[in-house]
Amino acid sequence: MKQVFRRTWRLGLTSIFAVFLMSSPRVRGGEDFGSWHALTLRFFNNEHWTLSAVSQLRFNDDSSRLFAFGVTPQVTYKASPYLRLGMNYTYLPAKLPGESDFLDQHRWESEINPRWPVNEWLTLDLRNRFELRWLEGRAGTNERLRHRPQATFHLKGFGPLESIYINNEFFYDFDTNQYKQNRLVPLGLNFRLNSNTVFSTYYMWWSVRGGDDWKRSHVLGTQLSLSF
């Protein structure tokens, strides 16, 4: 029975992921397809502190056009098994829709992230981030709030597939006093390649508000995490 259960789960996860891979590029009604790729390097990690850096590339227009790239040094303090605090700096030049030049974006980010290890197979966490942003071409600063609830399901007996996760992130912009962006990840997969390396891939439905209209994109993302 246990082997049948494992085979069923493997087949189900593989089928779902295959559906996302095959359906994501086939966008409709002005929707777009893109791909986001990230590399995380963890330089120091102990009981209380983690020092890391994230670099990323983002493509749109059927994943043919680089529209953003950046780097983020991060400091995380593990206050308890149930609370993590973070400070980050992000440099993320990006192209506006229809533009060919990159505009600089600098962000100072602070995070208060509660988490709840429910049991050995389920962890819930809530990333709460406040961003103070400097955007090229705009006077002053822009403040933004981001909230991302996530559920992570830990797996055993699935080879390198260590866990699956789902999350949804909400963005609130203080300049416009509007809910401006949403990033829904209905499926993410974490593969442990060895004790120091994790590869992750996910499907995201990305919605951005411009005026009264929303632009939506299908995104296939990857992330490679290395610990030293």
C-alpha positions in Angstrom: 0.0 0.0 0.0 2.8 2.4 0.9 4.5 1.8 -2.5 1.2 2.3 -4.3 0.7 5.6 -2.5 4.2 6.8 -3.4 3.8 5.9 -7.0 0.5 7.7 -7.2 1.9 10.8 -5.7 4.9 10.7 -8.0 2.6 10.3 -11.0 0.3 13.1 -9.8 3.1 15.6 -9.2 4.8 14.7 -12.5 1.5 15.1 -14.4 0.6 18.4 -12.8 4.1 19.8 -13.5 3.9 18.6 -17.1 0.6 20.3 -17.6 2.0 23.6 -16.3 5.1 23.3 -18.6 3.0 22.6 -21.6 0.3 25.1 -21.0 2.3 28.1 -19.7 3.6 29.3 -23.1 0.2 29.1 -24.7 -1.0 32.5 -23.4 -4.3 34.0 -24.5 -6.0 37.4 -24.6 -2.9 39.6 -24.3 -1.3 37.5 -21.6 2.4 36.9 -21.7 4.8 34.1 -20.9 8.1 34.7 -19.1 10.8 33.0 -17.1 12.6 34.1 -14.0 15.9 32.6 -12.8 17.8 33.1 -9.6 21.0 32.0 -7.9 21.3 32.1 -4.1 24.6 31.8 -2.4 24.6 31.2 1.4 27.9 32.2 2.8 27.2 31.8 6.5 24.5 29.9 8.4 24.3 29.0 12.1 21.7 28.8 14.8 20.8 32.5 14.8 22.3 34.1 11.7 22.2 33.6 7.9 24.2 35.7 5.4 23.4 35.2 1.7 23.1 36.9 -1.7 20.6 36.5 -4.5 21.2 37.3 -8.2 18.4 37.1 -10.7 17.4 37.5 -14.4 13.8 38.1 -15.5 12.6 37.6 -19.1 9.2 38.5 -20.7 7.7 38.6 -24.3 7.6 34.8 -24.5 10.8 34.7 -22.5 12.7 36.4 -25.3 13.5 39.8 -23.7 15.5 40.5 -20.6 13.5 43.1 -18.7 15.1 43.0 -15.3 18.2 41.8 -13.5 19.5 42.4 -10.0 21.4 41.4 -6.9 20.3 41.3 -3.3 22.6 40.8 -0.2 20.5 39.5 2.7 20.9 39.2 6.5 18.5 37.0 8.4 18.2 36.7 12.2 16.5 33.6 13.5 14.9 35.0 16.7 13.2 31.7 17.4 11.9 28.6 15.6 8.7 30.7 15.0 10.2 34.1 13.9 12.8 35.3 11.5 13.8 38.9 10.9 15.5 40.2 7.8 17.3 43.1 6.3 18.1 43.3 2.6 19.4 45.7 -0.1 18.3 45.1 -3.7 19.6 46.7 -6.9 17.1 45.8 -9.7 17.4 47.8 -13.0 14.3 47.1 -15.1 12.6 48.1 -18.4 9.2 49.7 -18.4 6.7 48.1 -20.9 7.5 49.3 -24.4 10.8 50.9 -23.4 14.3 49.8 -24.4 16.4 51.3 -21.6 16.9 50.0 -18.1 15.9 52.3 -15.2 17.7 51.9 -11.9 15.8 50.7 -8.9 17.3 50.6 -5.4 15.4 49.1 -2.4 16.0 48.8 1.3 13.9 45.9 2.6 13.0 44.9 6.1 11.2 41.7 7.0 9.2 40.2 9.9 8.5 36.6 9.1 6.5 34.3 11.5 6.6 30.6 10.7 4.9 27.6 12.2 6.3 24.1 11.8 2.9 22.3 12.2 4.4 18.8 12.1 7.1 16.8 10.3 5.4 17.2 6.9 3.9 20.7 7.0 5.4 24.2 7.6 3.4 27.4 7.3 5.1 30.8 7.0 4.2 34.4 6.3 6.8 36.7 4.8 6.0 40.4 5.6 8.3 42.8 3.8 8.4 46.6 3.8 10.3 48.2 0.9 11.7 51.7 0.7 12.4 52.3 -3.0 14.3 54.8 -5.0 13.2 54.7 -8.7 15.0 56.4 -11.5 12.9 59.2 -13.1 10.7 59.6 -10.0 11.2 62.2 -7.3 11.5 61.1 -3.6 10.9 57.6 -2.4 8.2 55.0 -2.9 7.0 52.8 -0.1 5.6 49.3 -0.6 4.3 46.5 1.5 4.4 42.8 0.5 2.8 39.8 2.2 3.3 36.2 1.1 1.6 33.3 3.0 3.2 30.0 2.1 2.6 26.3 2.8 5.5 23.8 2.4 4.8 20.1 2.3 7.9 18.0 3.2 8.2 14.7 1.5 10.0 11.4 2.2 10.8 8.6 -0.2 10.6 10.7 -3.4 14.3 10.7 -4.2 15.7 14.2 -4.6 12.2 15.8 -4.5 12.4 17.2 -0.9 9.2 19.3 -0.7 6.5 21.0 -2.6 5.0 24.4 -1.8 2.2 26.9 -2.7 2.1 30.6 -2.0 0.5 33.9 -2.9 2.1 37.3 -2.6 0.2 40.6 -2.4 1.7 44.1 -3.1 0.4 47.4 -1.7 1.8 50.7 -3.0 1.6 53.7 -0.7 2.0 56.3 -3.5 -1.2 55.2 -5.2 -2.8 53.6 -2.1 -3.7 50.6 -4.3 -3.3 46.9 -4.3 -0.9 46.9 -7.3 0.5 43.4 -7.9 -0.2 39.7 -7.1 2.1 36.7 -7.6 0.3 33.3 -7.3 2.4 30.2 -7.2 0.1 27.2 -7.2 3.0 24.7 -7.5 6.6 24.9 -6.5 9.1 22.0 -6.3 12.3 21.7 -4.2 14.9 19.2 -5.2 17.9 18.5 -2.9 20.8 17.6 -5.2 23.3 17.2 -2.3 23.8 18.5 1.3 24.8 21.9 0.0 22.7 22.3 -3.1 18.9 22.8 -3.7 17.3 23.3 -7.0 13.7 24.8 -7.1 11.3 25.3 -10.0 7.8 26.8 -9.9 4.9 28.1 -12.0 3.6 31.6 -11.2 0.6 33.6 -12.4 1.8 37.2 -12.2 -0.7 40.1 -12.2 0.3 43.8 -12.4 -2.2 46.6 -12.1 -1.8 49.6 -14.4 -4.6 52.2 -13.8 -7.8 50.2 -13.7 -6.5 47.3 -15.8 -4.5 44.2 -14.9 -1.8 42.7 -17.1 -1.3 39.0 -16.4 1.7 36.8 -17.3 2.5 33.1 -16.9 6.0 32.7 -15.5 8.2 29.6 -15.2 10.8 30.1 -12.5 14.0 28.4 -11.4 16.3 28.9 -8.4 19.6 27.3 -7.5 20.7 27.6 -3.9 24.3 26.9 -2.8 25.6 26.8 0.7 29.3 27.2 1.6 
